[in-house]
């Protein structure tokens, strides 16, 4: 029995080897397709990573403070505060942070309606702050959007301007009034030092102006607000963008606008409460004065005397 097994073992191994050989021969005929597919996939990944702009995520955390106690108006409303601000609804605060009203304030404060890009050899880079070598003075309605313009520097005073859709092009000087269709604007430098340092000759810069509604929609779609934990009083604000310095500026200004909005709301509440209290006190003083006057008139008409006056009269008599 053992002898038969030892004789069959080499035969099984030989059959397995033949099967593997046939399988390899079967699929090796398709090796050009395999190599071509691998080249296509690797090239596609390389091109995607090469030409896709970098995206940075920036985040910050906000602790929503509770205002303990509120405004005590127990003289008018019982023993409890009239306005109780001790309970904070983080969902409401998150919605305020993502509101279009705050986003509009951020956009107007930072000038985000105009976007500037630098065209590199491979990628286009979003510029921000000191990276922007010139500024655009638009003479148009805030709600309007413009096509994208391309600017190429000729020298320190002149530049070429091109608009791809209409093929509008021309040579202008910094400060000239440029009129294109029903758009009107001027391009200004930020000073000789900035121009020499940042604005390279023959380099292509791109810029466009977004209408206010479009800019607000674009910003609110990028901002994300979420609670940090179920019982936490902290909100996490984050956004993705192509320029991390711009991301930081947007989040910082959004938090500033959020705090300012809270201060303004508390100020309005205080003003309304003070107005209510003043009106209520004035009404009560008038009521008390009326009651006191009516009481005096009633005593006179009824010839009533007070206990204090009777005691005084008795002491006077005893003294004589």
QUIJORA-V517577 format. One record per residue. N is the residue number from 1. SS is DSSP state (H for helix, E for strand, L for the rest). PHI is phi in radians with two decimals (999 if undefined). D_LAST is the distance of its C-alpha to the last C-alpha in Angstrom with 1 decimal. Layout:
BEGIN
n:ss:phi:d_last
N:SS:PHI:D_LAST
N:SS:PHI:D_LAST
END
This chain:
BEGIN
n:ss:phi:d_last
1:L:999:152.4
2:H:-1.13:151.0
3:H:-1.18:154.0
4:H:-1.17:153.3
5:H:-1.12:149.8
6:H:-1.19:150.8
7:H:-1.35:153.4
8:H:-1.37:151.0
9:H:-1.06:148.3
10:H:-1.11:150.2
11:H:-1.19:151.1
12:H:-1.14:147.4
13:H:-1.10:146.4
14:H:-1.15:149.2
15:H:-1.14:148.1
16:H:-1.09:144.5
17:H:-1.11:145.7
18:H:-1.12:147.8
19:H:-1.14:144.8
20:H:-1.11:142.5
21:H:-1.12:145.4
22:H:-1.12:145.8
23:H:-1.13:142.0
24:H:-1.11:141.9
25:H:-1.10:144.9
26:H:-1.10:143.4
27:H:-1.60:140.2
28:H:-1.18:141.6
29:L:-1.16:143.2
30:L:-1.75:139.7
31:H:-1.06:138.9
32:H:-1.10:138.8
33:H:-1.17:136.1
34:H:-1.08:134.1
35:H:-1.14:134.3
36:H:-1.11:133.5
37:H:-1.09:130.4
38:H:-1.09:129.2
39:H:-1.12:129.7
40:H:-1.11:127.8
41:H:-1.13:124.8
42:H:-1.16:124.6
43:H:-1.14:125.0
44:H:-1.08:122.4
45:H:-1.12:119.9
46:H:-1.13:120.7
47:H:-1.14:120.3
48:H:-1.07:117.0
49:H:-1.19:115.6
50:H:-1.30:117.1
51:H:-1.83:115.8
52:L:-1.34:112.6
53:L:-1.09:109.5
54:L:-1.20:107.5
55:L:-2.10:104.3
56:E:-1.92:101.4
57:E:-1.88:98.4
58:E:-2.18:95.0
59:E:-2.50:91.9
60:E:-2.61:88.3
61:E:-2.05:85.5
62:E:-2.14:81.9
63:E:-1.70:79.0
64:L:-1.49:76.5
65:L:-1.40:73.1
66:L:-1.65:70.3
67:L:-1.67:66.9
68:L:-1.35:64.5
69:L:1.75:61.4
70:L:1.27:61.5
71:E:-1.90:58.3
72:L:-1.44:55.3
73:L:-2.13:53.6
74:H:-1.11:51.9
75:H:-1.15:48.8
76:H:-1.98:50.9
77:H:-2.11:53.9
78:L:1.61:52.8
79:L:-1.58:53.5
80:L:-1.66:57.1
81:L:-1.11:58.1
82:L:-1.22:58.9
83:E:-2.18:62.1
84:L:-1.77:64.0
85:L:-1.81:66.7
86:L:-1.33:67.5
87:L:-1.70:70.6
88:L:-1.97:73.6
89:L:-1.70:76.6
90:H:-1.17:79.6
91:H:-1.11:81.8
92:H:-1.13:79.6
93:H:-1.12:79.5
94:H:-1.14:83.3
95:H:-1.14:83.7
96:H:-1.12:81.5
97:H:-1.10:83.7
98:L:-1.67:86.8
99:L:-1.24:85.3
100:H:-1.19:87.1
101:H:-1.10:83.9
102:H:-1.18:83.8
103:H:-1.07:87.6
104:H:-1.12:87.5
105:H:-1.09:84.9
106:H:-1.13:87.2
107:H:-1.09:90.3
108:H:-1.24:88.7
109:H:-1.24:87.2
110:H:-1.74:90.5
111:L:1.18:92.9
112:L:-1.48:94.8
113:L:-1.22:96.3
114:E:-1.79:99.2
115:E:-1.92:101.4
116:E:-2.05:103.9
117:E:-2.31:107.0
118:E:-1.99:109.7
119:E:-1.50:113.1
120:L:-1.55:114.9
121:L:-1.14:118.5
122:L:-2.08:117.7
123:L:-1.95:114.0
124:E:-1.84:111.3
125:E:-1.94:108.1
126:E:-1.32:104.6
127:E:-1.75:103.1
128:L:-2.68:99.5
129:H:1.14:97.4
130:H:-1.20:99.4
131:H:-1.27:102.6
132:L:-1.46:102.5
133:L:-1.48:104.3
134:E:-2.56:103.4
135:E:-2.27:100.8
136:E:-2.02:101.2
137:E:-1.74:99.0
138:E:-1.50:99.3
139:L:-1.95:98.8
140:L:-2.65:98.4
141:L:-1.16:95.9
142:L:-1.05:94.2
143:L:-1.43:95.3
144:L:-1.53:99.0
145:L:-1.93:101.4
146:L:-2.11:104.5
147:L:-1.23:107.9
148:L:-1.53:108.7
149:E:-1.85:110.1
150:E:-2.01:112.4
151:E:-2.09:112.2
152:E:-2.18:114.9
153:E:-1.31:114.5
154:L:-1.62:117.3
155:L:-2.64:115.9
156:L:-1.23:112.5
157:L:-2.07:112.1
158:E:-2.12:113.9
159:E:-2.66:114.0
160:E:-1.77:115.7
161:E:-2.18:113.8
162:E:-2.46:115.2
163:E:-2.16:113.9
164:L:-1.20:116.1
165:L:-1.17:115.6
166:L:-1.70:116.4
167:L:1.04:118.5
168:E:-1.22:116.4
169:E:-2.68:117.2
170:E:-3.08:116.9
171:E:-1.95:116.5
172:E:-2.38:113.2
173:E:-1.89:111.3
174:L:-1.08:107.8
175:L:1.76:105.3
176:L:-1.17:107.6
177:E:-1.45:106.2
178:E:-1.81:108.1
179:E:-2.05:108.5
180:E:-2.32:110.0
181:L:0.92:110.1
182:L:-1.89:106.5
183:E:-1.78:105.1
184:E:-2.49:104.1
185:E:-2.82:103.2
186:E:-2.28:103.7
187:E:-1.94:104.6
188:E:-2.11:103.0
189:E:-1.50:103.6
190:L:-1.76:100.9
191:L:2.05:102.3
192:H:-1.10:105.6
193:H:-1.12:104.9
194:H:-1.14:104.0
195:H:-1.13:107.0
196:H:-1.16:109.5
197:H:-1.39:108.3
198:H:-1.86:107.7
199:L:-1.69:109.8
200:L:-1.54:113.4
201:L:-1.14:116.3
202:L:1.18:118.1
203:L:-1.55:115.4
204:E:-1.67:114.2
205:E:-1.99:110.5
206:E:-2.12:109.2
207:E:-2.68:105.9
208:E:-2.74:104.3
209:E:-2.02:101.0
210:L:-1.75:99.5
211:L:-1.04:97.2
212:H:-1.05:93.6
213:H:-1.09:93.9
214:H:-1.14:97.1
215:H:-1.14:95.6
216:H:-1.14:92.5
217:H:-1.08:94.8
218:H:-1.11:97.0
219:H:-1.25:94.1
220:H:-1.11:92.3
221:H:-1.25:95.6
222:H:-1.56:95.9
223:E:-1.50:92.4
224:E:-2.18:91.8
225:E:-2.21:88.5
226:E:-2.54:88.2
227:E:-1.33:85.8
228:L:-1.70:86.5
229:L:1.56:86.3
230:L:-1.26:84.6
231:L:-1.90:81.2
232:L:-1.50:81.3
233:L:-1.81:78.9
234:E:-1.96:81.8
235:E:-1.90:83.9
236:E:-1.87:87.4
237:E:-1.88:88.5
238:E:-2.46:92.2
239:E:-2.75:94.9
240:E:-1.89:98.6
241:E:-2.82:100.0
242:L:-1.41:102.9
243:L:-2.23:101.0
244:H:-1.21:98.7
245:H:-1.19:96.8
246:H:-1.15:96.0
247:H:-0.98:94.9
248:H:-1.10:92.5
249:H:-1.13:91.1
250:H:-1.16:90.6
251:H:-1.14:88.9
252:H:-1.08:86.6
253:H:-1.25:85.6
254:H:-1.12:85.2
255:H:-1.14:82.7
256:H:-1.08:80.9
257:H:-1.12:80.7
258:H:-1.12:79.5
259:H:-1.13:76.7
260:H:-1.10:75.8
261:H:-1.10:75.7
262:H:-1.15:73.3
263:H:-1.12:71.0
264:H:-1.10:71.1
265:H:-1.12:70.3
266:H:-1.12:67.3
267:H:-1.13:66.1
268:H:-1.13:66.4
269:H:-1.09:64.6
270:H:-1.11:61.7
271:H:-1.13:61.5
272:H:-1.16:61.5
273:H:-1.16:58.9
274:H:-1.09:56.6
275:H:-1.11:57.1
276:H:-1.10:56.2
277:H:-1.09:53.1
278:H:-1.11:51.9
279:H:-1.11:52.5
280:H:-1.17:50.8
281:H:-1.12:47.7
282:H:-1.06:47.5
283:H:-1.12:47.8
284:H:-1.15:45.1
285:H:-1.08:42.6
286:H:-1.12:43.4
287:H:-1.15:42.8
288:H:-1.13:39.5
289:H:-1.11:38.3
290:H:-1.15:39.5
291:H:-1.10:37.7
292:H:-1.11:34.4
293:H:-1.14:34.7
294:H:-1.11:35.7
295:H:-1.16:32.7
296:H:-1.10:30.2
297:H:-1.09:32.1
298:H:-1.15:32.1
299:H:-1.11:28.3
300:H:-1.14:27.9
301:H:-1.19:30.6
302:H:-1.64:29.3
303:L:0.98:25.6
304:L:-1.58:24.9
305:L:-2.08:21.8
306:L:-1.59:22.0
307:H:-1.08:20.6
308:H:-1.11:19.1
309:H:-1.20:17.2
310:H:-1.16:15.9
311:H:-1.06:14.7
312:H:-1.07:12.9
313:H:-1.15:11.1
314:H:-1.10:10.2
315:H:-1.12:8.8
316:H:-1.16:6.7
317:H:-1.14:5.4
318:H:-1.13:5.4
319:H:-1.21:3.9
320:L:-1.48:0.0
END
